[in-house]
Amino acid sequence: ILGHKYNRQVSLGGHLRLCFEDMLTIKYQIQEMLRIEKIFDANGIQEELDAYNPLIPDGRNWKATLMIEYEDAAERKERLGDLIGVEDTIWVQISDCDVVYPICDEDLDRANDTKTSAVHFLRYELDQEMIAAAKQTEEVFLGVSHPNLSIPKTKLQAEIQTALVADLMPV
């Protein structure tokens, strides 16, 4: 699974990491949660499935877990205060199609007035033109337009783009 996840992760700047989810990454996450929480009953297993299945892309979108990573706890606390709303500003662009901003944290609010969470869930909805462009091996870019963290247009590595394109439905 680590090799599979490697080609689905993108670092932006030094402190943002996106892990683009698929059926296998979510299956592994569910198995880990069941193991860690020692859940063996049918109801508990169903609760985990219900919580994690919405994170699997449906062929018309990409879904990612965003992790804001600062090793030092004091720096992390300060930066999480500076980065409120950063999850809404991490965009995707396929070729010269329109920029797509994510729909974030559909399960629950992960920020308050003083800080954002270190983990967010993002969904990028793609239209037919974008899917077709991605499948024609057009370039895919990511960037961040937050006032306290601007990251310019960054081209995805070929291996990552290939993995993400495989998640998209046929055009």
Secondary structure as GFF3:
##gff-version 3
##sequence-region A 1 171
A	DSSP	alpha_helix	2	6	.	.	.	ID=ss1
A	DSSP	beta_strand	9	12	.	.	.	ID=ss2
A	DSSP	beta_strand	16	20	.	.	.	ID=ss3
A	DSSP	alpha_helix	23	36	.	.	.	ID=ss4
A	DSSP	alpha_helix	42	52	.	.	.	ID=ss5
A	DSSP	three_ten_helix	53	55	.	.	.	ID=ss6
A	DSSP	beta_strand	61	68	.	.	.	ID=ss7
A	DSSP	alpha_helix	73	82	.	.	.	ID=ss8
A	DSSP	three_ten_helix	86	89	.	.	.	ID=ss9
A	DSSP	beta_strand	90	94	.	.	.	ID=ss10
A	DSSP	beta_strand	103	104	.	.	.	ID=ss11
A	DSSP	beta_strand	119	125	.	.	.	ID=ss12
A	DSSP	alpha_helix	128	135	.	.	.	ID=ss13
A	DSSP	beta_strand	140	146	.	.	.	ID=ss14
A	DSSP	beta_strand	149	155	.	.	.	ID=ss15
A	DSSP	alpha_helix	158	165	.	.	.	ID=ss16
###
